[in-house]
Amino acid sequence: MMKKINRDPKISDMVDGLYVKNGRLINGRPNGMMGIEQAANMKRIIDEDRKIKMIADGIERAEMRKDFFR
């Protein structure tokens, strides 16, 4: 006959950032991105945002000129 194992639910099963929750393996590890990679991504995002703002500003100016000459 098998004995029932009494486990304390407060005990962490975390091993190297992995743990079991509701029978599923959950990856709780931090992001593997390095600082220089994060900086490069931030620069890319800022550059894209700047381009989008320039295009939106150009469209807004064109609409204003179109309305002005009518």
C-alpha positions in Angstrom: 0.0 0.0 0.0 1.3 3.4 -0.9 1.8 6.0 1.7 0.4 9.5 1.2 3.2 12.1 0.9 2.5 15.2 3.0 4.0 18.2 1.2 4.0 21.7 2.5 2.7 23.9 -0.3 4.8 26.8 1.1 8.0 24.9 0.2 9.5 26.2 -3.0 10.3 23.8 -5.8 12.4 26.4 -7.5 15.6 25.1 -9.2 17.6 27.5 -11.3 14.6 29.8 -11.8 12.3 27.0 -12.8 9.4 25.9 -10.6 6.3 23.7 -10.7 2.9 25.4 -10.4 -0.3 23.5 -10.8 1.6 20.6 -12.4 3.2 22.9 -15.0 6.9 23.9 -15.3 7.1 27.7 -15.1 10.2 29.6 -16.2 10.8 32.3 -13.6 14.3 33.2 -14.9 15.2 36.8 -15.5 15.5 38.1 -19.0 18.7 36.9 -20.7 19.3 40.2 -22.4 22.5 42.0 -21.6 22.8 45.7 -20.9 24.3 46.6 -24.3 21.5 44.7 -26.0 18.9 46.6 -24.0 20.5 49.9 -24.9 20.5 49.0 -28.6 16.8 48.1 -28.4 16.0 51.4 -26.7 17.9 53.3 -29.3 16.0 51.5 -32.1 12.7 52.2 -30.4 13.5 55.9 -30.0 14.7 56.2 -33.6 11.5 54.6 -34.9 9.4 56.9 -32.7 11.2 59.9 -34.0 10.5 58.9 -37.6 6.8 58.3 -36.9 6.5 61.7 -35.3 8.1 63.4 -38.3 5.7 61.7 -40.7 2.7 62.6 -38.5 3.9 66.2 -38.3 4.3 66.3 -42.1 0.8 65.0 -42.6 -0.6 67.5 -40.1 1.2 70.4 -41.9 -0.1 69.2 -45.3 -3.6 69.1 -44.0 -3.3 72.6 -42.5 -1.9 74.0 -45.9 -4.7 72.3 -47.8 -7.3 73.9 -45.5 -5.5 77.3 -45.7 -5.6 77.5 -49.5 -9.3 76.7 -49.8 
